[in-house]
Amino acid sequence: MTEYNQIFGPSFLPGKAFNGPVTFFDDFLTGVTENGAKFATTADLGEWLVTADTFTSHGANPTVQDDADGGWVRFASDDDAGDQVTMQANGESFLLAIGRRTVYETRLRFVSTTQDALWGISVNTTDPLGTRPSDYIGFELDGTADLEFTADTGSAATAQVDTTANVVAGTFATFSFIWDGIDTIRVYFNGAKVYQTKTTIPVGTFMSPFFTVQSAGAEPAMTIDYVLIVNDRAA
């Protein structure tokens, strides 16, 4: 994906102010689940806001994993059908705008592909599968291994599109998209382009990364290796 190199350009030019891109990268090397720490159940008391229908002993709260190569965090919802847990970075800090490119990438795996899951960037949301955010860009699992993708704005109820890629349970994969700053989002799975769209892209909207899993009758779990967002800085 040559677009990556185009965005990670020089930070300084002679006689100019700092022009490096706005970059968010979380490798989940450390973290605790309590207010004032990495993860919090109250907005703005941690880096990530965690919301769930039911917090249970088997782990709705995100947990940084021991002996995880490069740092991983795992979280799961309650196993009652329809129960969900969501984590979202506090602060809608990334603006999708004309003339400002955006890269999103995450590496993660699922314990099962029969669960429901949605992840990407969004306006503030606490249950994005139950109540779709007004503006978001996201990957989705809908009870099968088929990887779906959606970009939606203004609550347009844009349908998810099957990218034709398939997710393998228990196996890490990378999920990426690039907004070209003009009119197109290009979507990648494990580095290969699988889809692109120019439809209902939330241009002019501030968003932040989110992850959600929802039970289809058994405990669903997501393990995240990292998440990266790179956004061209405003002039």
Order of alpha helices (4+ residues) and beta strands (2+ residues): alpha-beta-beta-beta-beta-beta-beta-beta-beta-beta-beta-beta-beta-beta-beta-beta-beta-beta
